[in-house]
Amino acid sequence: MVTWPWRALPLAAVLLHLPSTAASVDTVTTEAPLGGNRTLVSAGGTFALGFFTPDATAGRTYLGIWYSNIPGRTVVWIANCVSPVVGSAATLKIDGNGSLVIVNGQGSLVWASPLMSAAVPRSGSATAQLLDNGNFVLRFAGAGVAWQSFDYPTDTLLPDMKLGIDFRTGLDRYMSSWRAADDPSPGEYTFRLDPRGSPELFLYRRSTRTYGSGPWNGYQFSGVPNLRTNNLLSYQFVSTADEAYYRYELDDSATVLTRFVVNSSGQIQRLMWIDTTRSWSVFSSYPMDECEAYRACGAYGVCNVELSPMCGCAAGFEPRYPKAWALRDGSGGCVRRTSLNCTGGDGFAVARNMKLPESANATVDMALGLDECRLSCLSNCACRAYASANVTSPGAKGCFMWTADLLDMRQFDSGGQDLFIRLAASDLPTDSVSDNSQTAKLVEIIVPSVVALLLLLVGLVICVIKVKKNRKAIPSARNNGQVTPFGQRNHIASALNNGQITPFGQRNHTTAPNDGQGNHQDLDLPSFDVATILYATNNFSADNKLGQGGFGPVYMGRLDNGQDIAVKRLSRRSTQGLREFKNEVKLIAKLQHRNLVRLLGCCIDGSERMLVYEYMHNRSLNTFLFTC
């Protein structure tokens, strides 16, 4: 044991703070293991690594990485989630073989990092360092990274982490949910890449698929239309002979914290740290609705959450089991009305705004443009559909072709992409292409154009004739006394003032058609935009949540005018269509009564359905029921 003379204490204090004379706070070496309450902190102070016990009563200790500069312990990686240290102290060290190991208080091995490739030289000293991006890396002097935590994600994907497969080594990087909030052992859900055909991401519950992202089209996954590169985040998908993976990157100038998580209830969430509220906010979440369920409408079925029922058949197909479809069970899928004729006459019907079919049986040829893709599919009797595999720019090359049943399709109001489905000639819509001849293409373009021009000319002639007739009829009507004199018009104005006639402006309020883009005037009560609701409820903050019912959660909020409201956020898994929702809201609005909480309005935004009620402060229902 070394003792310091009293006069040397100031110098010793200085030396202890010099990086050259003390072990770095972000590194483990063979001489300096990590144990007890000691933690490593990355150079920028973003992440910390150490041992923690999520449930003190269970006494299970884990080695994990968490954010060091936000309150609480948000864990993003765990080394020994399968094999915790139970009932004793734990130590992390580098053993004689150059592997990271966790041992318990008795010195027994609890966990070890996977064996490294023989190609990695093990000469020289080994160090394990926590980087400021959250990666924990093991290196040997004079060599590169021998092992890293980024290759073994748990429930969280951080920026720059890869989610996918290295075909050279067989390494499969996938995410696994926690069993519970206080139990990081592997839960029921995993999110991983299927490399077959065109690689696609799938969510599994145990071994059963529950959600698919759709194939990557050069810009985004076709089943996630709002996954778009922006000023904050960029997304990347790589598929080569060596590896296939997805990852995202955070702009270098960004100061926000974000993480991508599979939680214990089977939700895939993008979370953002909000400094003002000191909490994590849900930026996006999947699955969102019933159409996100894997193969919800079976083979050749198309799911659309805005329709009721939500399952329909692609053009040229009909339900396989009509009785089941009548009972709103579309899982049996659809069958062709007419068999294909591969010798000639087949064509393609285009389906817009689609999530592309499951891609395990798809082939990809990045050398073909869309027209070449159509010809290639038409010449292959087994080809069932085709689509562009690269939508980054008009005319970009890239071709998907499916040679088996089309599965796991859905249609969006906007987003998605065009899918061209092969049909027999008799089932083709009039705007489809049934052969590959240039003559047929010209006919399809010229004939409709000529017909439209003729109809336009005929319409103009009819309009001119009617205008001339009306001009001649007005003087005649005046001479015969058919036009109301000015003095008599006062009776009409009087009727308006007495409420006998509805003013034109008021009719617009009650009869204006819904354009499907947020105009809800036909509901006969105020319509709130989604921005107002988000502001009033603090972005549906957990602190504003009043409770949870069978049809969704209820949140308290306050409008700009100071009025308190209660917002019922209806479940997105509801099979109710937009028309049925509006009819029910009209009925509720007509049932206003002094003994019922007053409905103030509603909000419709995409698949969101919300009801806005007057908020009653701390008063019992009997106060209203039995007060005269």
C-alpha positions as CSV (number, residue, x, y, z in Angstrom):
1,M,0.0,0.0,0.0
2,V,1.4,3.4,-1.0
3,T,1.1,6.3,1.5
4,W,1.5,10.0,0.5
5,P,3.5,12.5,2.7
6,W,1.3,15.4,3.8
7,R,3.4,17.8,1.8
8,A,2.9,15.8,-1.4
9,L,-0.9,15.8,-1.2
10,P,-1.5,18.8,-3.5
11,L,0.7,17.3,-6.2
12,A,-0.9,13.9,-5.8
13,A,-4.3,15.5,-6.3
14,V,-3.2,17.0,-9.6
15,L,-1.6,13.8,-10.8
16,L,-4.8,11.9,-10.2
17,H,-6.7,14.2,-12.6
18,L,-4.1,13.9,-15.4
19,P,-5.2,11.4,-18.2
20,S,-1.7,10.2,-18.6
21,T,-1.4,9.0,-15.0
22,A,-4.7,7.4,-14.4
23,A,-6.9,4.8,-16.1
24,S,-9.5,6.4,-18.4
25,V,-13.0,6.7,-17.1
26,D,-14.4,5.1,-20.3
27,T,-12.1,2.1,-20.5
28,V,-11.6,-1.4,-19.0
29,T,-8.2,-3.0,-19.1
30,T,-6.7,-6.3,-17.9
31,E,-5.2,-4.4,-15.0
32,A,-8.4,-2.3,-14.3
33,P,-11.6,-4.4,-14.2
34,L,-15.0,-2.9,-13.6
35,G,-16.9,-3.9,-10.4
36,G,-19.0,-2.7,-7.6
37,N,-20.7,0.7,-8.0
38,R,-18.0,1.9,-10.5
39,T,-19.3,3.1,-13.9
40,L,-17.7,4.0,-17.2
41,V,-18.8,7.2,-18.8
42,S,-18.2,7.9,-22.5
43,A,-15.9,10.8,-23.5
44,G,-18.8,13.2,-24.4
45,G,-20.7,12.2,-21.3
46,T,-23.7,10.8,-23.2
47,F,-23.6,7.1,-22.1
48,A,-22.6,5.2,-19.0
49,L,-21.8,1.5,-18.5
50,G,-22.1,-0.4,-15.2
51,F,-23.9,-3.0,-13.2
52,F,-27.5,-2.4,-12.1
53,T,-30.4,-4.3,-10.5
54,P,-33.8,-3.4,-12.0
55,D,-35.8,-5.3,-9.4
56,A,-34.1,-5.2,-6.0
57,T,-36.5,-7.9,-4.6
58,A,-35.3,-10.4,-7.3
59,G,-31.6,-9.7,-6.7
60,R,-30.6,-10.1,-10.3
61,T,-27.7,-7.9,-11.5
62,Y,-27.0,-7.0,-15.1
63,L,-24.2,-5.2,-17.0
64,G,-25.9,-2.5,-19.1
65,I,-25.4,0.8,-20.9
66,W,-27.7,3.8,-20.3
67,Y,-28.0,7.5,-20.9
68,S,-25.9,9.3,-18.3
69,N,-27.2,12.8,-18.7
70,I,-31.0,12.3,-18.3
71,P,-32.9,11.4,-15.2
72,G,-33.7,7.8,-14.4
73,R,-32.0,4.9,-16.0
74,T,-33.0,4.4,-19.7
75,V,-31.1,1.2,-20.5
76,V,-30.2,0.7,-24.2
77,W,-28.1,-2.4,-24.1
78,I,-27.5,-5.4,-21.7
79,A,-24.7,-7.9,-21.9
80,N,-26.0,-10.7,-19.7
81,C,-29.8,-10.5,-20.1
82,V,-30.1,-14.3,-20.3
83,S,-27.6,-15.0,-17.4
84,P,-27.8,-12.4,-14.6
85,V,-25.6,-12.4,-11.5
86,V,-27.9,-13.6,-8.6
87,G,-27.3,-12.7,-5.0
88,S,-23.6,-11.6,-5.1
89,A,-21.3,-8.9,-6.4
90,A,-20.4,-8.9,-10.1
91,T,-17.2,-7.9,-11.9
92,L,-16.4,-7.2,-15.6
93,K,-12.9,-8.0,-16.7
94,I,-10.8,-9.1,-19.7
95,D,-9.5,-12.7,-19.3
96,G,-6.4,-14.3,-20.5
97,N,-7.9,-15.3,-23.9
98,G,-8.8,-11.7,-24.6
99,S,-12.5,-12.1,-24.0
100,L,-14.8,-9.9,-21.9
101,V,-16.2,-11.9,-19.0
102,I,-18.6,-11.3,-16.1
103,V,-17.8,-13.3,-12.9
104,N,-19.8,-13.4,-9.7
105,G,-18.5,-12.9,-6.1
106,Q,-17.1,-16.5,-6.0
107,G,-15.2,-16.0,-9.3
108,S,-17.5,-18.2,-11.3
109,L,-18.0,-17.3,-15.0
110,V,-21.5,-15.9,-15.6
111,W,-21.1,-14.4,-19.1
112,A,-18.5,-14.1,-21.8
113,S,-18.3,-12.2,-25.1
114,P,-18.7,-14.5,-28.1
115,L,-15.5,-16.0,-29.5
116,M,-13.7,-13.7,-31.9
117,S,-12.7,-14.5,-35.5
118,A,-9.3,-16.3,-35.8
119,A,-8.4,-13.5,-38.3
120,V,-8.2,-11.0,-35.5
121,P,-4.7,-10.8,-34.1
122,R,-4.6,-11.2,-30.3
123,S,-1.1,-10.0,-29.7
124,G,-0.7,-6.9,-27.5
125,S,-2.8,-5.6,-24.7
126,A,-6.6,-5.6,-24.8
127,T,-8.8,-2.7,-23.9
128,A,-12.6,-2.3,-23.8
129,Q,-13.9,1.2,-24.3
130,L,-17.3,2.9,-24.1
131,L,-17.8,5.2,-27.1
132,D,-20.0,8.3,-27.2
133,N,-22.4,6.7,-29.6
134,G,-23.2,4.0,-27.1
135,N,-21.0,1.3,-28.6
136,F,-18.8,-0.8,-26.2
137,V,-15.8,-2.0,-28.2
138,L,-13.0,-4.5,-27.5
139,R,-9.6,-3.9,-29.2
140,F,-6.1,-5.4,-29.3
141,A,-3.1,-3.1,-29.7
142,G,-2.3,-2.8,-33.4
143,A,-5.6,-4.4,-34.5
144,G,-9.1,-3.2,-35.2
145,V,-12.3,-3.9,-33.3
146,A,-12.4,-7.5,-32.2
147,W,-15.9,-7.4,-30.6
148,Q,-18.6,-4.7,-30.2
149,S,-21.9,-4.4,-28.4
150,F,-23.5,-2.9,-31.5
151,D,-23.4,-6.4,-33.1
152,Y,-25.6,-7.8,-30.3
153,P,-28.6,-5.4,-29.9
154,T,-31.2,-6.1,-27.1
155,D,-34.5,-4.1,-27.2
156,T,-33.0,-0.9,-28.6
157,L,-31.4,0.2,-31.9
158,L,-29.3,3.4,-31.6
159,P,-28.1,5.6,-34.5
160,D,-25.5,3.8,-36.6
161,M,-26.4,0.3,-35.3
162,K,-27.1,-2.3,-37.9
163,L,-30.3,-4.5,-37.9
164,G,-29.6,-7.4,-40.3
165,I,-27.3,-10.2,-41.3
166,D,-23.6,-10.5,-42.1
167,F,-23.6,-13.4,-44.6
168,R,-19.8,-13.8,-44.4
169,T,-19.8,-14.6,-40.6
170,G,-23.4,-15.7,-40.1
171,L,-23.9,-12.9,-37.5
172,D,-27.7,-12.1,-37.2
173,R,-28.3,-8.7,-35.5
174,Y,-31.9,-8.6,-34.3
175,M,-33.8,-6.8,-31.5
176,S,-35.6,-8.6,-28.7
177,S,-38.1,-7.1,-26.2
178,W,-37.8,-7.2,-22.5
179,R,-40.0,-9.6,-20.6
180,A,-41.3,-6.7,-18.5
181,A,-40.3,-3.2,-17.5
182,D,-38.3,-4.5,-14.5
183,D,-37.2,-7.8,-16.2
184,P,-34.7,-7.4,-19.1
185,S,-34.6,-11.2,-19.9
186,P,-35.8,-11.8,-23.5
187,G,-39.5,-11.3,-24.0
188,E,-42.0,-12.6,-26.5
189,Y,-41.2,-10.3,-29.4
190,T,-38.3,-10.0,-31.8
191,F,-37.7,-7.7,-34.8
192,R,-35.4,-9.1,-37.4
193,L,-34.6,-9.3,-41.1
194,D,-35.7,-12.0,-43.5
195,P,-33.0,-12.1,-46.2
196,R,-35.0,-14.2,-48.7
197,G,-36.0,-12.6,-52.0
198,S,-35.9,-8.9,-51.4
199,P,-35.0,-8.6,-47.6
200,E,-37.8,-7.4,-45.4
201,L,-38.2,-6.7,-41.7
202,F,-40.7,-8.7,-39.6
203,L,-42.0,-8.6,-36.1
204,Y,-42.4,-12.0,-34.4
205,R,-44.3,-13.1,-31.4
206,R,-42.3,-16.1,-30.4
207,S,-42.1,-17.8,-33.9
208,T,-45.2,-16.3,-35.4
209,R,-45.0,-13.3,-37.6
210,T,-47.3,-10.4,-36.6
211,Y,-46.1,-7.5,-38.8
212,G,-44.1,-6.9,-42.0
213,S,-42.5,-3.7,-43.2
214,G,-42.8,-4.4,-46.9
215,P,-39.7,-4.5,-49.1
216,W,-37.3,-1.5,-49.4
217,N,-37.9,0.5,-52.6
218,G,-34.8,2.7,-52.6
219,Y,-36.5,5.4,-50.6
220,Q,-38.3,3.7,-47.7
221,F,-40.0,0.4,-46.8
222,S,-43.2,0.3,-48.9
223,G,-45.3,-0.5,-45.8
224,V,-44.0,2.5,-43.8
225,P,-44.9,5.5,-46.0
226,N,-44.0,8.1,-43.3
227,L,-40.4,6.7,-42.9
228,R,-38.7,9.4,-44.9
229,T,-35.3,11.0,-44.6
230,N,-35.5,14.5,-43.2
231,N,-33.2,17.2,-41.8
232,L,-32.9,15.2,-38.5
233,L,-32.8,11.6,-39.5
234,S,-31.7,9.6,-42.5
235,Y,-32.4,6.0,-43.3
236,Q,-30.3,3.5,-45.1
237,F,-30.9,-0.1,-46.4
238,V,-28.0,-2.2,-47.8
239,S,-28.4,-5.5,-49.6
240,T,-25.3,-7.1,-51.1
241,A,-23.8,-10.6,-51.4
242,D,-21.9,-9.9,-48.2
243,E,-24.6,-8.4,-45.9
244,A,-28.1,-7.0,-45.7
245,Y,-29.1,-4.5,-43.0
246,Y,-31.1,-1.5,-42.1
247,R,-29.9,1.4,-40.0
248,Y,-30.6,5.1,-39.4
249,E,-28.3,8.1,-38.7
250,L,-28.8,11.3,-36.8
251,D,-27.6,14.5,-38.3
252,D,-24.2,15.5,-36.9
253,S,-25.5,18.9,-35.8
254,A,-28.6,17.5,-34.0
255,T,-28.6,17.7,-30.3
256,V,-31.6,15.5,-29.7
257,L,-31.6,11.9,-28.3
258,T,-33.5,9.3,-30.2
259,R,-33.9,5.5,-29.9
260,F,-35.7,2.8,-31.8
261,V,-37.3,0.2,-29.4
262,V,-39.3,-3.0,-29.4
263,N,-41.3,-2.9,-26.2
264,S,-42.7,-5.7,-24.1
265,S,-46.2,-5.3,-25.5
266,G,-45.0,-5.8,-29.1
267,Q,-44.9,-2.2,-30.3
268,I,-42.0,-0.9,-32.5
269,Q,-41.5,2.7,-31.5
270,R,-39.3,5.6,-32.4
271,L,-38.8,7.7,-29.2
272,M,-37.5,11.2,-28.9
273,W,-36.2,12.9,-25.7
274,I,-38.1,16.1,-25.0
275,D,-36.0,18.5,-22.8
276,T,-39.0,20.7,-21.9
277,T,-41.0,17.8,-20.4
278,R,-38.0,15.7,-19.4
279,S,-39.6,12.6,-20.9
280,W,-39.5,10.3,-23.9
281,S,-42.1,11.1,-26.6
282,V,-43.5,8.6,-29.1
283,F,-42.5,9.9,-32.6
284,S,-43.9,6.9,-34.4
285,S,-45.3,3.4,-33.5
286,Y,-46.0,0.2,-35.4
287,P,-48.2,-1.8,-35.8
288,M,-50.8,1.0,-35.8
289,D,-54.1,-0.6,-36.9
290,E,-55.6,-3.9,-37.9
291,C,-54.3,-3.5,-41.5
292,E,-50.8,-3.8,-40.1
293,A,-51.6,-7.4,-38.9
294,Y,-49.5,-9.9,-40.9
295,R,-51.5,-11.2,-43.9
296,A,-54.7,-9.7,-42.5
297,C,-56.7,-10.2,-45.8
298,G,-55.0,-13.4,-47.1
299,A,-53.8,-14.1,-50.6
300,Y,-54.6,-11.3,-53.2
301,G,-56.6,-9.5,-50.5
302,V,-56.1,-5.7,-50.0
303,C,-56.5,-4.2,-46.6
304,N,-57.7,-0.5,-46.2
305,V,-58.4,0.7,-42.7
306,E,-60.5,3.6,-44.1
307,L,-63.1,1.1,-45.6
308,S,-65.7,-1.0,-43.8
309,P,-65.1,-3.9,-44.1
310,M,-61.4,-3.3,-44.2
311,C,-60.6,-6.3,-46.5
312,G,-61.2,-6.2,-50.2
313,C,-60.0,-8.1,-53.2
314,A,-57.5,-6.9,-55.9
315,A,-59.0,-6.1,-59.3
316,G,-59.9,-9.3,-61.1
317,F,-60.3,-11.3,-57.9
318,E,-63.2,-12.3,-55.7
319,P,-63.5,-13.7,-52.1
320,R,-62.5,-17.3,-51.7
321,Y,-65.0,-17.8,-48.9
322,P,-67.9,-15.4,-49.5
323,K,-69.8,-16.4,-46.4
324,A,-66.8,-15.6,-44.2
325,W,-66.3,-12.3,-45.9
326,A,-69.9,-11.4,-45.3
327,L,-69.0,-11.9,-41.6
328,R,-66.0,-9.6,-42.0
329,D,-63.4,-12.4,-41.9
330,G,-61.2,-11.8,-44.9
331,S,-58.3,-14.0,-43.8
332,G,-59.2,-16.6,-46.4
333,G,-58.1,-14.3,-49.2
334,C,-59.3,-14.0,-52.8
335,V,-59.2,-16.1,-56.0
336,R,-59.0,-15.1,-59.7
337,R,-62.2,-14.7,-61.6
338,T,-60.5,-15.9,-64.8
339,S,-57.5,-18.1,-65.2
340,L,-54.4,-16.6,-66.9
341,N,-53.6,-17.4,-70.5
342,C,-49.9,-17.4,-70.8
343,T,-49.9,-17.7,-74.6
344,G,-51.2,-14.2,-75.0
345,G,-53.8,-11.7,-74.0
346,D,-52.8,-11.3,-70.3
347,G,-52.2,-7.8,-69.1
348,F,-51.7,-5.8,-65.9
349,A,-54.1,-3.7,-63.7
350,V,-52.4,-1.0,-61.6
351,A,-53.2,-0.7,-57.9
352,R,-52.2,2.7,-56.4
353,N,-50.7,3.7,-53.1
354,M,-49.9,0.1,-52.1
355,K,-47.8,-1.6,-49.6
356,L,-46.0,-4.1,-51.8
357,P,-46.6,-7.8,-51.2
358,E,-44.4,-9.9,-49.0
359,S,-41.1,-10.2,-50.8
360,A,-39.8,-13.6,-49.8
361,N,-40.9,-15.0,-53.2
362,A,-39.9,-11.9,-55.2
363,T,-37.0,-11.5,-57.5
364,V,-35.1,-8.3,-57.9
365,D,-33.3,-7.1,-61.0
366,M,-31.8,-3.6,-60.6
367,A,-30.8,-3.4,-64.3
368,L,-34.4,-3.3,-65.5
369,G,-36.5,-0.1,-65.9
370,L,-40.3,-0.3,-65.3
371,D,-41.2,-0.9,-69.0
372,E,-38.6,-3.7,-69.2
373,C,-39.8,-5.1,-66.0
374,R,-43.4,-5.4,-67.5
375,L,-42.1,-7.2,-70.5
376,S,-40.0,-9.5,-68.4
377,C,-43.0,-10.4,-66.2
378,L,-45.3,-10.9,-69.2
379,S,-42.8,-13.3,-70.8
380,N,-42.7,-15.4,-67.6
381,C,-45.8,-17.5,-67.1
382,A,-45.2,-17.8,-63.4
383,C,-45.0,-14.0,-62.8
384,R,-48.0,-12.6,-60.9
385,A,-47.1,-9.0,-60.5
386,Y,-44.3,-6.4,-60.8
387,A,-43.3,-3.0,-59.4
388,S,-40.5,-0.6,-59.3
389,A,-37.7,-1.5,-56.9
390,N,-36.3,2.0,-57.0
391,V,-38.6,5.1,-56.7
392,T,-35.8,7.6,-55.8
393,S,-36.3,9.3,-59.2
394,P,-38.5,9.1,-62.3
395,G,-37.0,6.5,-64.7
396,A,-34.7,5.0,-62.1
397,K,-33.9,1.3,-62.8
398,G,-35.0,-1.5,-60.5
399,C,-37.6,-4.2,-60.8
400,F,-39.5,-6.4,-58.4
401,M,-41.3,-9.5,-59.8
402,W,-43.5,-11.9,-57.8
403,T,-43.9,-15.5,-58.9
404,A,-46.2,-16.8,-56.2
405,D,-49.4,-15.6,-54.4
406,L,-49.5,-11.9,-53.4
407,L,-49.6,-11.7,-49.6
408,D,-49.7,-9.0,-46.9
409,M,-50.9,-6.1,-49.1
410,R,-52.6,-2.9,-47.9
411,Q,-53.7,0.3,-49.6
412,F,-53.0,3.8,-48.1
413,D,-54.8,7.1,-48.7
414,S,-51.5,8.5,-49.7
415,G,-48.0,7.1,-49.9
416,G,-47.1,3.6,-50.9
417,Q,-46.5,2.9,-54.6
418,D,-47.9,1.4,-57.8
419,L,-48.3,-2.4,-58.0
420,F,-49.0,-4.0,-61.4
421,I,-51.1,-7.2,-61.0
422,R,-51.3,-9.7,-63.8
423,L,-54.9,-10.5,-65.1
424,A,-56.6,-12.3,-67.9
425,A,-57.7,-10.1,-70.8
426,S,-61.4,-10.4,-69.8
427,D,-60.7,-9.0,-66.3
428,L,-58.6,-6.1,-67.4
429,P,-59.8,-2.5,-66.7
430,T,-60.0,-0.3,-69.8
431,D,-56.9,1.6,-68.8
432,S,-54.6,-1.4,-68.5
433,V,-52.0,-2.7,-71.0
434,S,-52.8,-6.2,-72.3
435,D,-49.9,-6.7,-74.7
436,N,-46.5,-5.3,-75.5
437,S,-47.1,-3.9,-79.0
438,Q,-46.4,-0.2,-79.7
439,T,-49.6,-0.1,-81.7
440,A,-51.7,-1.1,-78.8
441,K,-50.0,1.6,-76.7
442,L,-50.7,4.3,-79.3
443,V,-54.4,3.2,-79.6
444,E,-54.8,3.4,-75.9
445,I,-53.4,6.9,-75.8
446,I,-54.9,8.4,-79.0
447,V,-58.5,6.9,-78.9
448,P,-59.4,8.2,-75.4
449,S,-57.9,11.6,-76.2
450,V,-59.9,11.9,-79.4
451,V,-63.1,10.9,-77.7
452,A,-62.5,13.3,-74.9
453,L,-61.9,16.1,-77.3
454,L,-65.1,15.4,-79.2
455,L,-67.1,15.3,-76.0
456,L,-65.6,18.6,-75.0
457,L,-66.6,20.2,-78.3
458,V,-70.1,18.9,-78.1
459,G,-70.4,20.2,-74.6
460,L,-69.3,23.7,-75.6
461,V,-71.8,23.8,-78.5
462,I,-74.6,22.8,-76.1
463,C,-73.6,25.5,-73.6
464,V,-73.5,28.2,-76.3
465,I,-77.0,27.2,-77.5
466,K,-78.4,27.3,-74.0
467,V,-76.9,30.7,-73.3
468,K,-78.5,32.1,-76.4
469,K,-81.9,30.7,-75.5
470,N,-81.8,32.1,-72.0
471,R,-80.9,35.5,-73.2
472,K,-84.0,35.5,-75.5
473,A,-86.2,34.2,-72.7
474,I,-85.4,36.9,-70.1
475,P,-87.1,39.8,-71.9
476,S,-90.1,37.7,-72.6
477,A,-90.4,36.7,-69.0
478,R,-90.2,40.3,-67.9
479,N,-93.0,41.3,-70.3
480,N,-95.2,38.5,-69.0
481,G,-94.7,39.4,-65.3
482,Q,-92.9,36.2,-64.4
483,V,-89.9,38.0,-62.8
484,T,-90.5,39.0,-59.1
485,P,-90.8,42.9,-58.8
486,F,-88.3,44.5,-56.4
487,G,-91.0,45.4,-53.9
488,Q,-92.1,41.8,-53.5
489,R,-88.6,40.7,-52.6
490,N,-89.0,42.3,-49.2
491,H,-91.3,39.4,-48.3
492,I,-88.5,37.0,-48.9
493,A,-86.1,39.1,-46.8
494,S,-88.8,39.1,-44.0
495,A,-89.1,35.3,-44.3
496,L,-85.3,35.0,-43.9
497,N,-85.4,37.1,-40.8
498,N,-88.2,35.1,-39.3
499,G,-86.3,31.8,-39.8
500,Q,-88.8,30.5,-42.5
501,I,-86.1,30.2,-45.1
502,T,-82.6,29.0,-44.4
503,P,-79.9,31.5,-45.6
504,F,-77.6,30.1,-48.2
505,G,-74.5,30.6,-46.0
506,Q,-76.1,28.4,-43.3
507,R,-76.8,25.7,-45.8
508,N,-73.2,25.5,-46.6
509,H,-72.5,24.7,-43.0
510,T,-74.7,21.7,-42.8
511,T,-74.5,20.3,-46.3
512,A,-71.0,20.8,-47.5
513,P,-69.5,17.5,-48.7
514,N,-66.5,16.0,-46.9
515,D,-63.4,16.2,-49.1
516,G,-61.7,13.5,-47.1
517,Q,-58.9,15.8,-46.1
518,G,-60.1,17.1,-42.7
519,N,-63.2,19.0,-43.7
520,H,-65.8,17.7,-41.3
521,Q,-68.6,20.3,-41.7
522,D,-71.2,17.7,-42.4
523,L,-71.0,16.5,-38.7
524,D,-73.2,19.4,-37.6
525,L,-70.8,20.2,-34.7
526,P,-67.3,21.8,-34.4
527,S,-64.4,19.9,-35.9
528,F,-61.0,20.3,-34.1
529,D,-57.8,20.0,-36.1
530,V,-55.2,17.5,-34.8
531,A,-52.7,20.3,-33.9
532,T,-55.2,21.9,-31.5
533,I,-55.8,18.5,-29.8
534,L,-52.1,17.7,-29.5
535,Y,-51.4,21.2,-28.0
536,A,-54.3,20.9,-25.6
537,T,-53.3,17.5,-24.3
538,N,-49.5,18.1,-24.3
539,N,-49.1,15.6,-27.1
540,F,-51.2,13.0,-25.3
541,S,-48.9,13.1,-22.3
542,A,-49.1,10.4,-19.8
543,D,-49.6,13.1,-17.1
544,N,-52.8,14.2,-18.9
545,K,-54.3,10.7,-19.2
546,L,-57.5,10.3,-17.2
547,G,-58.1,6.6,-17.8
548,Q,-58.5,3.8,-20.2
549,G,-61.7,2.4,-21.6
550,G,-62.7,-0.4,-23.9
551,F,-62.7,1.9,-26.9
552,G,-59.4,3.8,-26.1
553,P,-57.8,6.2,-23.6
554,V,-59.2,9.5,-22.3
555,Y,-57.0,12.6,-21.9
556,M,-57.6,15.9,-20.1
557,G,-56.7,19.1,-22.0
558,R,-57.2,22.8,-22.2
559,L,-58.1,24.9,-25.2
560,D,-56.6,28.3,-26.0
561,N,-59.7,30.0,-24.7
562,G,-59.2,28.4,-21.3
563,Q,-61.9,25.8,-21.6
564,D,-61.1,22.4,-20.1
565,I,-61.8,19.4,-22.3
566,A,-61.7,15.6,-22.2
567,V,-60.5,13.9,-25.3
568,K,-61.4,10.2,-26.0
569,R,-58.8,8.8,-28.4
570,L,-60.6,5.9,-30.1
571,S,-58.6,2.8,-30.7
572,R,-57.0,2.6,-34.1
573,R,-57.7,-1.1,-34.1
574,S,-61.4,-0.4,-34.6
575,T,-62.9,-1.8,-37.8
576,Q,-65.3,1.1,-38.0
577,G,-65.1,3.1,-41.2
578,L,-65.1,6.9,-41.6
579,R,-68.8,7.0,-42.6
580,E,-70.0,4.9,-39.6
581,F,-67.9,7.1,-37.2
582,K,-69.5,10.3,-38.6
583,N,-73.0,8.8,-38.3
584,E,-72.4,7.9,-34.6
585,V,-71.0,11.4,-33.9
586,K,-74.1,13.0,-35.4
587,L,-76.3,10.7,-33.2
588,I,-74.3,11.6,-30.0
589,A,-74.6,15.3,-30.9
590,K,-78.4,15.1,-31.1
591,L,-78.6,13.4,-27.7
592,Q,-77.3,16.4,-25.7
593,H,-79.0,16.5,-22.3
594,R,-78.4,18.2,-19.0
595,N,-77.6,14.9,-17.3
596,L,-75.0,14.0,-20.0
597,V,-71.5,15.3,-20.4
598,R,-71.7,17.7,-23.4
599,L,-70.0,16.6,-26.7
600,L,-68.1,19.7,-28.0
601,G,-66.8,18.2,-31.2
602,C,-64.6,15.7,-32.9
603,C,-61.3,15.3,-34.7
604,I,-60.6,13.1,-37.7
605,D,-57.0,12.8,-39.0
606,G,-56.1,9.9,-41.2
607,S,-56.9,6.8,-39.1
608,E,-57.2,8.8,-35.9
609,R,-60.8,9.3,-34.4
610,M,-61.2,11.5,-31.4
611,L,-64.2,12.8,-29.5
612,V,-64.0,16.1,-27.5
613,Y,-66.2,16.4,-24.5
614,E,-66.7,19.1,-21.9
615,Y,-64.5,18.3,-18.8
616,M,-66.4,18.1,-15.5
617,H,-64.2,19.0,-12.5
618,N,-64.4,16.8,-9.4
619,R,-68.1,16.4,-9.2
620,S,-70.2,13.3,-8.8
621,L,-72.8,12.3,-11.2
622,N,-75.6,12.3,-8.6
623,T,-75.0,16.0,-8.2
624,F,-76.6,16.4,-11.6
625,L,-79.1,13.6,-11.5
626,F,-80.8,14.7,-8.3
627,T,-80.5,18.5,-8.5
628,C,-83.7,20.3,-9.4
